[in-house]
Amino acid sequence: MHIPESNLPRIVVVGGGFAGLQFCKRVNKNKFQIVLLDRHNYHTFQPLLYQVATAGLEPDSIAYPIRKIFEDQRENFFFRIGEAKNIDAEQQILETTSGKIAYDYLVIATGSKTNYFGNKVIEENAMPMKTIPQSLNLRSLFLQNFEQTLLTDSVNEREKLMNFVIVGGGPTGTELVGAIAELKNHVLPNDYPDLDFTKMNIHLVEAGERLLAGMSETSGKRALKYLQNMGVKVWLKTAVDSYDGEVIKTNTSKTIPTRFLIWAAGVQGSPIKGIPEEQIQRGNRIAVDENNKVIYSDNIFALGDVAMMVTDDYPRGHPMVAQPAIQQGRLLAKNIERLVDGKPLKAFKYSDKGSMATIGRNRAVAELQGMKFTGLTAWFIWMFVHLMALVGFRNKAVTFVNWVFAYVNYDKGARLIIRAFDKKRNLHEEKVPVGTGE
Ligand SMILES: Cc1cc2nc3c(=O)[nH]c(=O)nc-3n(C[C@H](O)[C@H](O)[C@H](O)COP(=O)(O)OP(=O)(O)OC[C@H]3O[C@@H](n4cnc5c(N)ncnc54)[C@H](O)[C@@H]3O)c2cc1C
């Protein structure tokens, strides 16, 4: 991989997500040469992926070109597209699909991937929602199901096509079913006047005793009530055992015939090969110390979802959400300078800003700084926070206009089957767009 020579120490950063971007923005580029590598040329705002999957937003609204983010920081900053494959820690070389690159310091900010908990059959047949291409596949499959229903005479097939199942009652699953219920209640009957929408069923399956386990019981109960009022069938204490692409079997007597299952039941770290196995901890995350330094190494760091930092406050590691990733990226940018200057490093302390989930129009739950909000207030807070967190003025403006339009018109604009979805294609392995191997 060609990178201009420099006398400065080189930091290679893998991953332009929340953590990697914050690190690259804040690190002192007069003291280091920075090379950022990502398999995509854009940053993805994952909290709004579900809106792309449910035709609420165009993908461009939640993605932002990495090169544009750094257009004012050309000095000693280089972006390269490609996928990191292996770390040779002894030689200090990262092997990627776009060639090898030597580093003085390596920052791993590769985030997480869907966790099927070892169930291969579910992995083969369920749909994940971690990337924009996956969300577009979901959008296509969702809309194709209605088109297919109109083309088939089989009652059994119609039932499968009109059953929509989401597994996992965390914020992602809850927000997804809320958005699908909105479509059912306000949008789809206008598009498909010859379909009987009383036959469309939306199921949310959750193994635990309640929804939104990461939030208070009050918020979980409120979310359940909102969803039930919107017509969603919520199955608590029900774990999906298998799904062959046609029927879901659970650990209870409940079975659901369906051609649409989104797996939002778990994530696991996405480390790069070459990290010793004993450093890969619970949830496939890399063990780091309080400075995000990978335990066995002097010059490799891990940030965000992929990092497992055990502290007294977080004995099971920090939550796999955006704020720890952002805060760790910011701190490491300062700490790495302290490291080369021979100064003591500052320990990471997570400042929890709260959590929230929206459940359709005018309904949300939010817990911020010890205060709980529900209903319209929480919904406005949710919209404001997400709008402000989007990267780039254009994305903020386009998303805002889309939301206002949807609110006023009870409509969603992006109901397009752009890429016909073929279930036989393997969707779980994403292809790297470019990279010659040299
Ligand atoms: C559907 C969904 C909804 C969510 N909702 C919320 C929410 O409402 N609030 C919240 O706080 N958090 C939410 N999260 C979690 C949040 O998005 C993550 O915690 C956060 O993105 C973690 O940041 P990160 O920088 O560690 O990783 P990421 O943001 O995932 O970034 C990782 C980057 O690394 C790249 N990459 C990965 N592997 C490689 C490789 N081998 N080579 C090259 N590049 C690679 C990826 O392309 C990506 O750009 C949600 C996540 C999902 C999937």
The ligand as a Tripos MOL2 file, in Angstrom:
@<TRIPOS>MOLECULE
LIG
   53    58     1     0     0
SMALL
NO_CHARGES

@<TRIPOS>ATOM
      1 C1        -28.9200   -1.0210   14.2330 C.3       1 LIG1
      2 C2        -28.0950   -0.3610   15.2990 C.ar      1 LIG1
      3 C3        -28.6500    0.6330   16.0810 C.ar      1 LIG1
      4 C4        -27.8950    1.2590   17.0670 C.ar      1 LIG1
      5 N1        -28.4690    2.2430   17.8000 N.ar      1 LIG1
      6 C5        -27.7110    2.9030   18.7040 C.ar      1 LIG1
      7 C6        -28.2580    3.9960   19.4310 C.ar      1 LIG1
      8 O1        -29.4270    4.3530   19.2680 O.2       1 LIG1
      9 N2        -27.4390    4.6640   20.2970 N.ar      1 LIG1
     10 C7        -26.1380    4.2960   20.4940 C.ar      1 LIG1
     11 O2        -25.4310    4.9490   21.2680 O.2       1 LIG1
     12 N3        -25.6140    3.2550   19.8410 N.ar      1 LIG1
     13 C8        -26.3570    2.5530   18.9520 C.ar      1 LIG1
     14 N4        -25.8230    1.5060   18.2660 N.ar      1 LIG1
     15 C9        -24.4560    1.0650   18.6030 C.3       1 LIG1
     16 C10       -23.4050    1.9840   17.9980 C.3       1 LIG1
     17 O3        -23.6740    2.2030   16.6400 O.3       1 LIG1
     18 C11       -22.0350    1.3640   18.2030 C.3       1 LIG1
     19 O4        -21.8400    1.1770   19.5780 O.3       1 LIG1
     20 C12       -20.9450    2.2430   17.6550 C.3       1 LIG1
     21 O5        -21.0850    2.3610   16.2570 O.3       1 LIG1
     22 C13       -19.5670    1.6970   18.0080 C.3       1 LIG1
     23 O6        -18.5960    2.5210   17.4430 O.3       1 LIG1
     24 P1        -17.2120    1.9120   16.9530 P.3       1 LIG1
     25 O7        -16.4130    3.0420   16.4610 O.co2     1 LIG1
     26 O8        -16.6510    1.0280   17.9960 O.co2     1 LIG1
     27 O9        -17.6030    0.9500   15.7290 O.3       1 LIG1
     28 P2        -18.4120    1.2780   14.3930 P.3       1 LIG1
     29 O10       -19.1070    2.5700   14.4660 O.co2     1 LIG1
     30 O11       -19.1860    0.0530   14.1050 O.co2     1 LIG1
     31 O12       -17.2540    1.4390   13.3090 O.3       1 LIG1
     32 C14       -16.4630    0.3610   12.8920 C.3       1 LIG1
     33 C15       -15.8840    0.7130   11.5380 C.3       1 LIG1
     34 O13       -14.8570   -0.2230   11.2380 O.3       1 LIG1
     35 C16       -14.9700   -0.6610    9.8990 C.3       1 LIG1
     36 N5        -14.3780   -1.9900    9.8910 N.ar      1 LIG1
     37 C17       -14.7570   -3.0640   10.6270 C.ar      1 LIG1
     38 N6        -13.9180   -4.0930   10.4230 N.ar      1 LIG1
     39 C18       -13.0020   -3.6620    9.5330 C.ar      1 LIG1
     40 C19       -11.8660   -4.2650    8.9400 C.ar      1 LIG1
     41 N7        -11.4880   -5.5070    9.2400 N.pl3     1 LIG1
     42 N8        -11.1500   -3.5480    8.0610 N.ar      1 LIG1
     43 C20       -11.5080   -2.2750    7.7500 C.ar      1 LIG1
     44 N9        -12.5470   -1.6460    8.3020 N.ar      1 LIG1
     45 C21       -13.2890   -2.3390    9.1790 C.ar      1 LIG1
     46 C22       -16.4470   -0.6110    9.6050 C.3       1 LIG1
     47 O14       -16.6820   -0.4730    8.2210 O.3       1 LIG1
     48 C23       -16.8640    0.6320   10.3940 C.3       1 LIG1
     49 O15       -16.7670    1.8010    9.6140 O.3       1 LIG1
     50 C24       -26.5480    0.8560   17.2660 C.ar      1 LIG1
     51 C25       -25.9890   -0.1320   16.4690 C.ar      1 LIG1
     52 C26       -26.7460   -0.7420   15.4960 C.ar      1 LIG1
     53 C27       -26.1340   -1.8080   14.6230 C.3       1 LIG1
@<TRIPOS>BOND
     1     1     2 1
     2     2     3 ar
     3     2    52 ar
     4     3     4 ar
     5     4     5 ar
     6     4    50 ar
     7     5     6 ar
     8     6     7 ar
     9     6    13 1
    10     7     8 2
    11     7     9 ar
    12     9    10 ar
    13    10    11 2
    14    10    12 ar
    15    12    13 ar
    16    13    14 ar
    17    14    15 1
    18    14    50 ar
    19    15    16 1
    20    16    17 1
    21    16    18 1
    22    18    19 1
    23    18    20 1
    24    20    21 1
    25    20    22 1
    26    22    23 1
    27    23    24 1
    28    24    25 2
    29    24    26 1
    30    24    27 1
    31    27    28 1
    32    28    29 2
    33    28    30 1
    34    28    31 1
    35    31    32 1
    36    32    33 1
    37    33    34 1
    38    33    48 1
    39    34    35 1
    40    35    36 1
    41    35    46 1
    42    36    37 ar
    43    36    45 ar
    44    37    38 ar
    45    38    39 ar
    46    39    40 ar
    47    39    45 ar
    48    40    41 1
    49    40    42 ar
    50    42    43 ar
    51    43    44 ar
    52    44    45 ar
    53    46    47 1
    54    46    48 1
    55    48    49 1
    56    50    51 ar
    57    51    52 ar
    58    52    53 1
@<TRIPOS>SUBSTRUCTURE
     1 LIG1         1 GROUP 0 **** ****
